[in-house]
Amino acid sequence: MFLAAGLAFVGAASAQTVGMATSNPGSLYHGIGSAVAKAANQSGLNTTIQPATSPNQYLPLVGANEMELGVCNLEEFLYAYEGTEWFNGRANPDLRVVGLIMPLVEAIFVRKDSDIKTIADLKGKRVAKIQAHPSTNFKIEGVLAFAGLTWDDVDAIEVPAYSAGIQAVIDGNVDAAGAVVGASLLRELEASPRGIYWPPVPADDTEGWDRMNAAAPLFAPSTMTNGPGATPENPVPMVAYRYPILSVYADRSADEVYELTKAIASTYDLYKKAAPVMAGYDVN
């Protein structure tokens, strides 16, 4: 368990030790946190990864000053701050944003040998539903809505975590799952003969986007230019989700947060090498 964190910022960047909460190894947030930690460590800021099941578990700890940092997305941060949705009235008013990292290009993926070629083809198919990470389910719901589908139109198969959903597709236990382009576990499937296919989400389908925006208003049109079945000349229409962010406790001093931000920003060129999912990172 990562709960016994209690690490602290102490003085200059070279003497600081910072605990960063992420979700489990193999997940998107663990990959992002690991890349940020690696880059920050090279700048002299001692950073350790503290994995947990999901932001549902660790954002309240960041808000209670029991963890220095947490990786999450804007939706999760706002719900945790307000105590709405799956935080069930437990507000965390001492959470603050350190900075936005990057947009996430994502959608629902299937194996390349699947007969699923469009989002509409998911009707009646087995789709992973994440028990511990409601934010992922919210985004899957948005993509389903693009084709006029809901969870009631698919065979929702519950899995414990985001990475378990990807693994279930790899193992053939579900037909589809939500994922982000560049997630580490996807590389295993990409490299196999089975491969990956992303049913497209065309930006010019205005009716589909109206349905998606009603179900998941934080989505925006995007494309995948480097990935399975995609090239810069023939990109795959995808969706982008609001940036993952670093969250912090409100009473951290401005100097401490500045040192952290400086350490991260000064090594931004290392992120793409550490985690392909961070190719969209922009220090500006």
C-alpha positions in Angstrom: 0.0 0.0 0.0 1.2 3.5 -0.8 -0.7 5.1 2.1 2.3 5.5 4.3 3.8 8.2 2.2 4.4 11.2 4.5 7.3 12.5 2.3 8.1 16.2 2.2 9.6 18.9 0.2 12.8 20.0 2.0 14.7 23.0 0.8 16.3 23.2 -2.6 15.4 20.9 -5.5 18.4 18.7 -5.1 17.4 17.9 -1.5 13.7 17.4 -2.1 11.9 14.1 -2.0 8.5 14.0 -3.6 5.9 11.2 -3.7 3.8 11.1 -6.8 0.6 9.0 -6.7 -0.4 7.2 -9.9 -2.6 4.3 -10.8 -1.2 0.8 -11.2 1.8 -0.3 -13.3 0.7 -0.7 -17.0 -1.8 2.1 -16.7 -1.7 5.4 -18.5 -1.2 7.5 -15.3 1.6 5.2 -14.1 3.3 5.7 -17.4 2.9 9.5 -17.2 4.0 9.7 -13.6 7.0 7.5 -14.3 8.1 9.7 -17.2 7.7 12.9 -15.1 9.5 11.3 -12.2 12.4 10.1 -14.4 12.8 13.6 -15.9 12.5 15.3 -12.5 15.1 13.0 -11.0 17.6 13.9 -13.7 17.2 17.5 -12.7 18.0 16.7 -9.0 14.4 16.4 -7.6 14.1 13.0 -5.9 10.7 11.7 -7.0 9.2 8.3 -6.1 6.1 6.7 -7.7 3.4 5.6 -5.3 1.0 3.4 -7.3 -2.6 2.8 -6.3 -5.8 1.5 -7.9 -7.1 4.9 -9.2 -7.4 8.6 -8.5 -10.5 7.8 -6.5 -8.2 6.4 -3.9 -5.3 8.9 -3.9 -6.8 12.3 -4.7 -8.3 12.7 -1.2 -4.9 11.8 0.2 -3.3 14.6 -1.9 -6.1 17.0 -0.7 -5.3 15.9 2.9 -1.6 16.6 2.5 -0.8 12.8 2.9 0.7 12.7 -0.6 2.7 15.4 -2.4 1.3 14.9 -6.0 -1.3 13.0 -7.9 -1.8 12.4 -11.6 -5.4 12.7 -12.8 -7.5 14.3 -15.5 -9.5 17.5 -15.2 -12.8 15.7 -14.7 -11.5 13.6 -11.8 -9.9 16.7 -10.3 -13.1 18.7 -10.4 -15.3 15.9 -9.0 -12.8 15.3 -6.2 -12.6 19.0 -5.4 -16.4 19.4 -5.3 -17.2 16.0 -3.9 -19.6 15.2 -6.7 -20.2 12.1 -8.8 -18.3 9.1 -7.5 -16.7 11.0 -4.6 -20.2 10.9 -3.1 -20.3 14.3 -1.3 -16.7 14.0 0.1 -15.3 17.3 -1.1 -11.5 18.0 -1.1 -11.3 21.8 -1.1 -7.6 21.8 -0.5 -6.7 20.3 -3.8 -4.9 22.5 -6.3 -3.6 22.2 -9.9 0.2 22.3 -10.4 -0.1 22.3 -14.2 -1.6 20.7 -17.3 0.5 18.1 -19.0 -1.0 17.1 -22.3 -4.2 16.1 -24.2 -5.0 12.4 -24.3 -5.8 10.9 -27.7 -8.1 8.0 -27.1 -11.1 6.0 -28.1 -12.3 2.4 -27.9 -10.0 -0.2 -29.4 -10.4 -3.9 -30.5 -8.1 -6.5 -31.8 -7.3 -6.2 -35.5 -8.8 -9.6 -36.2 -12.1 -8.5 -34.8 -15.2 -8.0 -37.0 -15.8 -4.7 -35.3 -15.0 -1.9 -37.7 -17.2 1.0 -36.5 -18.4 2.2 -33.1 -21.9 1.1 -34.1 -20.5 -2.5 -34.5 -20.0 -2.6 -30.7 -23.7 -3.2 -30.2 -24.2 -6.5 -28.4 -20.4 -6.9 -28.0 -18.4 -7.4 -24.8 -17.0 -4.1 -23.6 -14.8 -3.7 -20.5 -16.4 -1.7 -17.7 -13.9 -0.5 -15.1 -14.9 -1.1 -11.4 -12.2 1.1 -9.8 -11.9 4.0 -12.4 -15.4 5.5 -13.1 -13.7 8.2 -15.3 -12.8 5.6 -17.9 -16.4 4.4 -18.0 -17.6 7.9 -18.5 -15.3 8.3 -21.5 -16.4 4.9 -22.9 -20.0 6.0 -22.5 -19.2 9.1 -24.5 -17.7 7.2 -27.4 -20.6 4.8 -27.4 -23.0 7.7 -27.6 -21.2 8.8 -30.8 -23.0 5.8 -32.5 -26.2 6.3 -30.5 -25.3 3.4 -28.1 -25.4 3.2 -24.3 -24.1 0.7 -21.8 -27.4 -1.1 -22.1 -26.7 -1.8 -25.8 -23.4 -3.7 -25.1 -22.5 -6.6 -22.9 -20.7 -4.7 -20.1 -18.0 -7.0 -18.6 -16.7 -5.7 -15.3 -13.0 -5.7 -14.8 -11.1 -4.3 -11.7 -8.9 -1.6 -13.3 -8.0 0.2 -16.5 -5.1 -2.0 -17.2 -7.3 -5.1 -16.6 -9.6 -3.9 -19.4 -6.7 -3.7 -21.9 -5.4 -7.1 -20.7 -8.9 -8.6 -21.2 -8.9 -7.6 -24.8 -5.4 -9.0 -25.2 -6.6 -12.3 -23.7 -9.8 -12.4 -25.7 -12.1 -12.1 -22.6 -13.7 -9.0 -23.9 -14.1 -7.6 -27.4 -13.3 -3.9 -26.7 -12.0 -1.5 -24.1 -11.3 2.2 -23.7 -7.7 3.1 -24.0 -5.3 6.0 -24.7 -2.9 5.9 -27.7 0.6 5.0 -26.4 -0.5 3.2 -23.2 2.2 0.8 -22.3 0.1 -2.4 -22.2 -1.1 -1.7 -25.7 2.4 -2.3 -27.1 2.1 -6.0 -26.3 -1.0 -6.3 -28.5 0.4 -3.9 -31.2 3.5 -6.1 -31.5 1.5 -9.4 -31.8 0.0 -10.9 -35.0 -3.4 -10.0 -33.7 -2.7 -6.3 -33.7 -4.9 -3.3 -32.7 -7.8 -1.6 -34.6 -9.3 1.7 -33.5 -12.9 2.2 -34.8 -12.8 5.8 -36.1 -14.6 8.7 -34.6 -14.9 11.1 -37.6 -14.9 14.8 -36.8 -17.4 15.6 -39.6 -20.1 13.4 -38.2 -21.9 16.3 -36.5 -24.8 14.3 -35.2 -22.4 11.8 -33.6 -20.5 14.6 -32.0 -23.6 16.2 -30.7 -24.5 12.9 -29.0 -21.0 12.5 -27.6 -20.8 16.0 -26.3 -24.1 15.5 -24.5 -22.7 12.4 -22.8 -19.0 13.5 -22.3 -18.6 17.2 -22.8 -14.8 17.3 -22.3 -14.1 15.5 -25.6 -12.8 17.3 -28.7 -12.0 15.9 -32.2 -8.4 14.7 -32.7 -6.5 12.3 -34.9 -3.9 9.5 -34.5 -1.0 10.0 -36.9 1.5 7.5 -35.6 0.0 4.2 -34.6 -1.8 1.1 -35.8 -3.3 1.8 -39.2 -2.3 5.5 -39.1 0.2 7.7 -40.9 0.5 11.5 -41.1 -1.0 11.4 -44.6 -3.9 9.1 -43.5 -4.6 9.8 -39.8 -7.3 7.8 -37.9 -10.1 10.1 -36.5 -10.0 9.9 -32.7 -11.0 12.0 -29.7 -8.9 14.1 -27.4 -9.7 14.3 -23.7 -8.8 17.2 -21.4 -5.3 17.2 -20.1 -4.0 15.0 -17.4 -2.9 17.3 -14.6 -0.7 17.2 -11.5 -2.6 18.0 -8.3 -1.1 19.2 -5.1 -2.1 20.2 -1.5 -3.3 23.9 -1.2 -0.8 24.9 1.5 2.4 24.0 -0.3 4.5 27.1 -0.5 4.9 28.9 -3.8 8.6 28.3 -3.7 8.2 24.6 -3.3 5.7 24.3 -6.2 8.0 26.5 -8.3 11.0 24.3 -7.7 8.9 21.3 -8.7 7.5 22.9 -11.8 11.0 24.1 -12.8 12.4 20.6 -12.4 9.7 19.1 -14.6 9.7 21.8 -17.2 13.5 21.9 -17.6 13.5 18.2 -18.6 10.4 18.1 -20.8 12.4 16.8 -23.8 13.0 13.5 -22.0 9.3 12.7 -21.6 8.7 11.4 -25.2 11.6 9.0 -24.7 10.4 7.8 -21.3 6.8 7.3 -22.4 5.4 7.4 -26.0 2.0 8.4 -24.6 3.6 11.8 -23.7 4.5 12.7 -27.3 1.9 15.5 -27.2 3.5 17.1 -24.1 4.2 20.9 -24.6 6.2 22.7 -22.0 4.5 26.0 -23.1 
